[in-house]
């Protein structure tokens, strides 16, 4: 969707979205900056005592309960879009990982058979081990990159859903996919630059873990010799940098929402996020942390319920007649349990991946409601 510098479509026309409704990026109302056709140009409008609520949140500065309820409401109203997008993303990632595993095995399968074959007491030579190590490292790096892209795709999809949920508008999986795909590169760039803020303490922590190898165990034949200063330098350095990295992480936490909704590049999204977070760092930190904890608890609860119900039901089905368990019964139970566990795992992953992002997206909307008087534009666009 071609947009000019203000985020509007030249003459106020453009992709009309679902049923002719305009998406946020092409709202023609108002003259405010930063995309969505004037989010911020309210002209001194004051919300009524009971602000309108066309979608999942009231169109006024939000309380913490409003944000959390809005995130839950977004999942309940648009679970098909969120679940469908997540399933497509993670299924594609799983297929790519399976293909990479086949390629890696084809490349070093002979070396694996040599290493793990019957060699007696002889150790395999380094010439046989080195290709396996290289293949494992390449496979691990490919998996990390694929995981980053998959999570970024979810980060790009959530704002597309939220901006319609705020107005109470429907959205299809195809629209979510098109929006997320068009902004994936920008969100990926912003996420990668944000990740770099956490890299120094992480690297120092790994350095401290390496230093653990050089700590004396009290035995005279301690096998490792090396710089024992790595332990204190690594752990203390990581501890010292954690506050700075956390501050930067929260400062740039709204960048994915900015990159999608305002059609911004990575650097612009980071700057805009820092501008929106200014003066509200502790509030955004607390609410986003609460959202992450709730998502983790919900995901763990789903997994635990499935484990208890699946194992209990399986034990009852295998022992009802008191006879010896047949292999066919055991295989049937295991197959059914694995299918249920897989479905529950996907649902748990969707909750833990999307709910914190929905909370951050609604925090982005809240900051614009508070600082840029976004309410009248949203009310007008919602047809109120």
C-alpha positions in Angstrom: 0.0 0.0 0.0 1.8 3.1 -1.2 1.8 5.9 1.3 3.2 9.3 1.5 5.4 10.7 4.3 2.6 11.2 6.7 1.3 7.6 6.4 -1.7 8.6 4.4 -2.6 7.5 0.9 -2.2 10.6 -1.3 -5.9 11.3 -1.9 -7.2 9.3 1.1 -7.8 6.2 -1.0 -6.1 2.9 -0.8 -6.6 -0.7 0.3 -10.1 -0.7 1.7 -9.5 -3.8 3.8 -12.5 -5.9 4.8 -15.9 -4.9 3.4 -14.7 -1.5 2.2 -13.4 -0.4 5.7 -10.2 1.5 5.7 -7.3 0.0 7.5 -5.5 2.3 10.0 -2.7 3.1 7.5 -5.1 4.9 5.2 -7.4 6.7 7.6 -8.0 10.1 6.0 -9.4 11.8 9.1 -7.4 14.5 10.7 -4.0 15.9 9.8 -1.8 14.4 12.5 1.5 12.7 11.9 2.8 9.2 12.2 0.6 7.0 10.0 -3.0 6.0 10.5 -4.0 9.2 8.7 -4.0 11.5 11.7 -3.6 9.6 14.9 -2.8 12.5 17.1 -4.8 15.4 15.5 -7.8 15.5 17.9 -8.0 19.2 18.2 -8.4 19.4 21.9 -11.2 16.8 22.1 -12.0 15.6 25.6 -13.4 12.0 26.0 -16.9 11.8 27.5 -17.4 10.4 31.0 -18.1 7.0 29.4 -15.8 6.8 26.4 -17.0 4.9 23.4 -15.8 1.3 23.0 -16.3 0.1 19.4 -13.8 -2.7 19.8 -11.7 -4.4 22.5 -10.8 -1.2 24.4 -12.4 2.1 25.3 -11.2 5.1 23.2 -9.6 6.9 26.2 -6.3 6.5 28.2 -6.3 2.9 29.3 -5.9 1.3 32.7 -3.9 -1.8 33.2 -7.1 -3.8 33.4 -8.2 -2.3 30.1 -5.1 -3.4 28.4 -5.1 -6.9 29.7 -8.8 -7.3 29.1 -8.3 -5.9 25.6 -5.6 -8.5 24.9 -7.8 -11.4 26.1 -10.7 -10.0 24.1 -8.5 -9.8 21.0 -7.6 -13.4 21.3 -11.2 -14.5 21.9 -12.5 -12.5 19.0 -9.7 -13.2 16.5 -8.4 -16.6 17.7 -8.9 -18.0 14.2 -6.7 -15.4 12.6 -4.0 -15.6 15.3 -4.0 -19.4 15.5 -4.1 -19.8 11.7 -1.2 -17.4 11.2 0.8 -19.1 14.0 0.1 -22.6 12.6 1.2 -21.5 9.2 4.4 -19.9 10.5 5.4 -22.7 12.8 4.4 -25.5 10.3 6.6 -23.9 7.6 9.5 -23.6 10.2 9.1 -27.2 11.1 9.2 -28.3 7.5 12.3 -26.3 6.9 14.0 -27.7 10.0 13.1 -31.2 8.9 14.6 -30.5 5.5 17.8 -29.1 7.1 18.1 -32.2 9.3 17.9 -34.4 6.2 20.5 -32.4 4.4 22.8 -32.5 7.5 22.4 -36.2 7.9 23.1 -36.8 4.2 26.3 -34.8 4.5 27.7 -36.4 7.7 25.8 -39.7 7.9 29.0 -41.7 7.2 30.9 -39.9 9.8 28.1 -40.5 12.4 28.1 -44.2 11.6 31.9 -44.3 12.1 31.8 -42.4 15.4 28.9 -44.3 17.0 29.7 -47.7 15.5 31.4 -50.5 17.3 35.0 -49.2 17.8 35.9 -51.1 20.9 38.0 -49.0 23.3 39.4 -46.8 20.5 38.4 -43.1 20.3 37.2 -41.8 16.9 39.8 -39.4 15.3 39.2 -35.7 15.2 39.0 -35.9 11.4 35.7 -37.9 11.8 34.3 -35.7 14.6 35.0 -32.3 13.0 32.5 -32.6 10.1 29.8 -33.6 12.6 30.5 -30.7 14.8 30.4 -28.3 11.9 27.1 -29.7 10.6 25.6 -29.5 14.1 26.7 -25.8 14.5 25.3 -25.0 11.1 22.0 -26.7 11.9 21.8 -24.9 15.2 22.4 -21.5 13.6 19.8 -22.2 10.9 17.3 -23.1 13.7 18.1 -19.9 15.6 17.6 -17.8 12.4 14.4 -19.6 11.6 13.1 -19.1 15.1 13.9 -15.4 14.9 12.0 -15.1 11.6 9.0 -17.1 12.9 8.7 -15.0 16.1 9.1 -11.8 14.0 6.3 -13.0 11.7 4.1 -13.3 14.8 5.2 -9.8 15.9 4.2 -8.4 12.5 0.8 -10.2 12.5 -0.3 -9.0 16.0 -0.5 -5.3 15.1 -2.5 -6.1 12.0 -5.1 -7.8 14.2 -5.0 -5.3 17.0 -5.6 -2.2 14.7 -8.9 -3.8 13.5 -9.8 -5.2 16.9 -9.6 -1.7 18.4 -12.3 -0.5 15.9 -14.4 -3.7 16.2 -13.8 -4.6 12.6 -13.3 -8.1 11.2 -10.1 -9.2 9.5 -9.3 -12.4 7.5 -6.3 -14.6 7.7 -5.3 -13.5 4.2 -5.3 -9.8 5.2 -3.2 -10.6 8.3 -0.7 -12.6 6.1 -0.5 -9.8 3.5 0.1 -7.1 6.1 2.6 -9.1 8.1 4.4 -10.2 4.9 4.7 -6.6 3.6 6.2 -5.3 6.9 8.2 -8.4 7.9 11.6 -7.0 6.8 11.1 -3.8 8.9 9.9 -5.7 11.9 12.8 -8.1 11.5 15.3 -5.3 11.3 13.8 -3.5 14.4 13.8 -6.8 16.4 17.4 -7.6 15.4 18.6 -4.2 16.5 16.7 -4.5 19.8 18.2 -8.0 20.3 21.7 -6.4 20.0 21.0 -4.5 23.2 20.8 -7.8 25.0 23.8 -9.3 23.4 26.6 -7.9 25.6 25.3 -9.2 28.9 24.5 -12.5 27.2 28.0 -12.8 25.9 29.5 -12.0 29.2 27.3 -14.6 30.9 28.5 -17.2 28.5 32.0 -16.1 29.2 31.3 -16.6 32.9 30.0 -20.1 32.2 33.2 -20.9 30.4 35.1 -19.7 33.4 33.4 -22.3 35.5 35.6 -24.9 33.7 38.6 -23.4 35.3 37.4 -23.4 38.9 39.3 -25.9 41.1 37.3 -28.8 42.3 39.6 -29.7 45.1 41.1 -32.6 43.2 44.7 -32.6 42.2 44.1 -33.9 38.8 41.7 -31.0 37.7 41.9 -31.5 33.9 41.5 -27.9 32.8 44.0 -25.1 33.0 43.3 -21.6 31.9 42.3 -18.0 32.9 40.2 -18.3 36.1 39.4 -14.6 35.9 36.7 -15.4 33.3 34.3 -16.4 36.0 34.1 -13.2 38.0 34.5 -10.9 35.0 31.8 -12.7 33.0 29.2 -12.9 35.7 29.8 -9.5 37.3 30.0 -7.8 33.9 26.7 -9.4 32.8 25.1 -8.4 36.1 26.3 -4.8 35.6 24.9 -4.5 32.0 21.5 -6.1 32.7 19.9 -2.8 33.9 21.1 -0.9 30.8 20.0 -3.6 28.4 16.6 -3.8 30.1 16.2 -0.1 29.8 17.0 -0.2 26.1 14.8 -3.2 25.5 11.7 -1.5 27.0 12.6 1.7 25.2 12.5 -0.1 21.9 9.7 -2.5 22.7 7.0 -0.6 20.7 9.1 -0.7 17.5 7.3 -3.7 15.9 3.9 -2.0 16.3 5.3 1.2 14.9 6.9 -0.7 12.0 3.6 -2.3 11.0 1.0 0.4 11.8 3.0 3.4 10.8 4.8 1.7 7.9 8.2 2.8 9.3 11.6 1.4 8.6 13.7 -0.2 11.4 15.6 2.9 12.5 12.6 5.1 12.3 10.5 2.6 14.3 13.2 2.5 17.1 13.3 6.3 17.3 9.5 6.5 17.3 9.3 3.8 20.0 11.7 5.7 22.2 9.6 8.8 21.7 6.4 7.0 22.8 8.0 5.3 25.8 9.6 8.6 27.1 8.0 9.4 30.5 6.2 6.0 30.8 9.1 3.5 31.0 8.1 2.0 34.3 4.5 1.7 33.4 5.3 -0.1 30.1 7.9 -2.3 31.8 5.4 -3.3 34.5 2.4 -4.0 32.2 4.5 -5.8 29.6 6.1 -8.0 32.4 2.7 -8.8 33.8 1.5 -9.8 30.3 4.5 -12.0 29.8 4.0 -13.7 33.2 0.3 -14.3 32.5 1.0 -15.8 29.1 3.7 -18.1 30.7 1.3 -19.2 33.4 -1.5 -19.8 30.9 0.8 -21.8 28.6 2.1 -23.9 31.5 -1.5 -24.5 32.8 -2.6 -25.7 29.3 0.3 -28.2 29.2 -0.3 -29.4 32.7 -4.0 -30.0 32.1 -3.3 -32.0 29.0 -0.6 -34.0 30.7 -2.9 -34.9 33.7 -6.0 -35.6 31.6 -4.1 -37.5 28.9 -2.2 -39.7 31.3 -5.2 -40.4 33.5 -7.5 -41.2 30.6 -4.8 -43.4 29.1 -4.3 -45.4 32.3 -8.0 -45.9 32.6 -8.4 -47.1 29.0 -5.4 -49.5 29.4 -6.6 -51.1 32.7 -10.4 -51.3 32.4 -10.5 -55.0 31.8 -7.7 -56.0 34.1 -6.0 -58.0 31.4 -2.4 -57.7 30.2 -1.8 -54.6 28.1 -1.4 -55.5 24.4 1.1 -53.6 22.3 -1.7 -52.4 20.0 -3.4 -50.8 23.0 -0.2 -49.1 24.1 0.5 -47.8 20.6 -3.0 -46.4 20.2 -2.8 -44.7 23.6 0.6 -43.2 22.8 -0.5 -42.0 19.3 -3.6 -40.3 20.7 -1.7 -38.7 23.6 1.0 -37.4 21.3 -1.6 -35.8 19.0 -3.4 -34.1 21.9 -0.1 -33.0 23.4 0.9 -31.6 20.0 -2.3 -29.6 19.7 -2.0 -28.4 23.3 1.6 -27.4 22.6 0.6 -25.4 19.6 -2.1 -23.6 21.5 0.2 -22.9 24.4 2.9 -21.6 22.0 0.3 -19.3 20.3 -0.8 -17.9 23.7 2.8 -17.3 25.0 3.9 -15.8 21.6 0.9 -13.6 20.9 -0.5 -12.4 24.3 2.7 -10.3 25.3 2.7 -8.8 21.8 -0.9 -7.9 22.0 -0.3 -6.2 25.3 2.6 -4.2 23.8 0.4 -3.2 20.8 -2.3 -2.0 23.1 0.4 -0.1 25.1 1.3 1.6 21.9 -2.3 2.6 21.3 -2.5 3.8 24.9 0.5 6.0 24.6 -1.0 7.6 21.5 -4.3 8.0 23.2 -2.6 9.8 26.1 0.0 11.9 24.3 -1.5 12.5 20.8 -5.2 12.7 21.5 -6.0 9.8 19.3 -9.5 9.3 20.6 -11.6 11.4 18.2 -9.8 10.0 15.1 -10.6 6.4 16.3 -14.2 7.4 17.1 -14.7 8.9 13.7 -13.1 6.0 11.9 -15.3 3.5 13.9 -18.4 5.4 12.7 -19.4 6.6 16.1 
